[in-house]
Amino acid sequence: MVQDLKMMYGRLKRWSKATDYYLESLNYKWAFTKKIIKVAIALHIAFFAGMGGVLFYYSNHNPHITPLMAFRWYVDGYKVKPVKFVPLKKIPDDIKKMVISIEDYKFYRHNGIDIEAIKRAIVINYKVGYKMYGASTITQQLSRTIFLLPVKNMIRKYVELLIALEMEMILDKDRIFELYLNYCELGKGVFGIKNASYYYFGKNIYKLSTDEKSRMLAILANPIRYSPYNFKNSKLIKNRYYILKFRYYTYNKYRNMLQYAYHD
């Protein structure tokens, strides 16, 4: 009997020590987790504060150079041409409509992130077996164009989402679209639609034909690999080109018919 009690006492003592060790381990892990959470919160607050200041500045000023432009110049060795800025109201309406239709048709209705587009992209890409359709909004594209480097990973994507959400809170839609059209990458060292127009076609954006506009805007999906003249091997770029060209060729033809009818 006494021996049994001693054995039971020994087991209880060992169990008590194991329990104490386990609780100490939990307390240590929780204390460490709390520190990580506090650091993460502090970093997010600092990020939002700093980014907010930059975005407020960009609400009335244009960037002289962006991280992407610097990367293309110093890392990739491209000769980056200075941006030729064009105010949004002076950009041809059909170019604006073409960009909205092919890049982000819900641009003026979402808050920086299009959840439905993400779902649609997952389904389409799964069906075709490759990444044919992207879900990044114009705001997200602008976020990485003027703030981030072309390094694809989850951290960059997360930061892109944070910037897009804050950008939508500080800048109005027209300003976001204006910056996008003037700083979008359209070739090796080519940024903005005006630079691209002169670089590829040797003329101002106001003199571009529907075919030239379609070719130029189609390569927004991959402007480093393709140009307006060599995208025939890309299913994605070719589809974008045909969608833009024939949709807006029909639109312009119909508009001209109405103008002639009204004139007569």
Secondary structure, DSSP 8 states (H G I E B T S, - for coil): -HHHHHHHHHHHHHHHHHHHHHHHHHHHHHHHHHHHHHHHHHHHHHHHHHHHHHHHHHTTS--S--HHHHHHHHTS-----------GGGS-HHHHHHHHHHH-TTTTTSSS--HHHHHHHHHHHHHHTS-------HHHHHHHHHH--S--SHHHHHHHHHHHHHHHHHS-HHHHHHHHHHH-EEETTEESHHHHHHHHHSS-GGG--HHHHHHHHHGGGSTTT--TTS-TT-HHHHHHHHHHHHHHHHHHHHHHHHHHHHH-
